Structure formats: C-alpha cells, structure tokens
Amino acid sequence: MSNNVTLLLIALALPFLLLALMLGMERVERPLRVDSVSEQLETFLGTARPDEVETYVSEGFAPALERYWRRRRITRLLPGRPR
C-alpha cells in the first residue's frame, strides 16, 4: 500500500515540478532574447523605408518592426519583384 501512495504522490507532483522548471527556464531565456532584438533593430534600421522609420519614432519598435516584416512578406509573394 505504501508504494501505491508514493507513486500517487509522484504522479500528482510531476506536473507542478514541470511547471516550475518551465518558469525557471523562461527566466533564463529572457536575457538571451534581448540580443535577438538588438540584431533585429540593426537589420531594420539598415533596410527600413522612411515611413517605417517614422513609425518607429512615433509608435515604438514593435509596430514598426511588424510593418517592416509585413512589407517583406508581401514583396516575397509578389512576382517580378527582386527578393
């Protein structure tokens, strides 16, 4: 009977342990994503159109970057345009 109770406790605790591990990994990964943002900003500022830079100045990086990536997706879909 004791083994059954131990297995039951392990089975109930496992999801919470996994959740704690995932939260800990998110805290570890958060600083690593900051470097990715700086690389995206450098690429964005090097190839952005004036209206996209204006969006960056007035609304911030996230809306401007979304507008930039939307333009890039559209230009890849249109035939006859250089990639």
Phi, psi and omega in degrees: 000324181297323179294324179294320180293319179296315178297321179296316178296320177296316180297323179284328183278335185303312179300322180290324177293319177296320178298316178297320178296318179296319178295321177295319179293326178296321178292327178288321184283335184306311179295333180291330179287339180297320178297322179298320180295319180294323176293319178296321179296318179297315178297317180300310183292334179285332186233006183284151174280162180302322179291329177287324176292322177297320175298319179299315182292318186275325187247344181111177187288316186299310179295323180293319179294321177297318178297319179297312181292326176297317178297318181297320179294319182293317181293332176287332181278333183282130179285150176084359178258143178292147180263000000 
